Amino acid sequence: MANDLVTLTEAAKRIGTTTFTLRRRIAEGELDAFANPLDRRARLVRAADLERYAAIRPLTGDHHDATDATPLMAS
């Protein structure tokens, strides 16, 4: 079952994070996602990739310290 695909909602529940965090990780290229063939707008992730990634880099907590802050607007 290593190639099982799960929705972002299911993936978030499995590793204890939010879909927002998963979407950000996907956008940053840290986690692969695939279009759902039943709904092209929805994304799926491989369960094995998710578990491997979660073991390497914790996905929980969306808190950043001040040194990570990126300005929203250029001065």
C-alpha positions in Angstrom: 0.0 0.0 0.0 3.0 2.3 -0.3 1.5 4.0 -3.4 -1.8 4.8 -1.8 -2.9 8.3 -2.6 -4.8 10.3 0.1 -6.6 13.7 0.0 -4.9 16.7 1.7 -7.6 16.5 4.4 -6.8 12.8 5.2 -3.0 13.6 4.9 -3.3 16.4 7.4 -5.2 14.2 9.9 -2.6 11.4 9.6 0.3 13.6 10.5 -1.5 16.1 12.8 -1.2 19.3 10.8 -3.4 21.5 8.6 -4.2 21.4 4.9 -2.9 25.0 4.8 0.6 23.7 5.9 0.5 20.9 3.4 -0.5 23.2 0.6 2.4 25.5 1.5 4.9 22.6 1.5 3.6 21.5 -1.9 3.9 25.0 -3.3 7.5 25.2 -1.9 8.3 21.9 -3.7 8.9 20.0 -0.5 6.1 17.5 -1.0 4.7 16.1 -4.3 1.0 16.3 -5.1 -1.1 14.9 -7.9 -4.4 16.0 -9.4 -7.3 13.9 -8.3 -8.7 12.2 -11.5 -12.3 12.6 -10.1 -11.9 16.3 -9.3 -9.0 18.0 -11.1 -9.1 20.9 -8.5 -8.3 18.6 -5.6 -4.8 17.4 -4.8 -3.7 14.0 -3.6 -0.4 13.0 -2.0 1.3 9.6 -1.7 0.9 8.2 1.8 4.5 6.9 1.8 5.9 10.3 0.7 3.9 12.0 3.4 5.0 9.7 6.2 8.6 9.9 5.0 8.5 13.7 4.8 6.9 14.0 8.2 9.6 11.9 9.7 12.3 14.2 8.2 10.7 17.5 8.8 7.8 18.1 11.2 4.8 19.7 9.5 3.0 20.6 12.7 2.8 24.1 13.9 2.6 27.1 11.6 4.6 29.3 13.9 7.6 31.2 12.7 10.1 33.0 14.7 11.0 36.6 13.7 14.1 35.6 11.9 12.0 33.7 9.3 9.7 36.7 8.7 9.5 37.9 5.1 8.1 41.4 4.7 4.7 41.6 3.0 5.5 44.8 1.3 8.7 46.3 0.0 9.8 49.5 1.7 
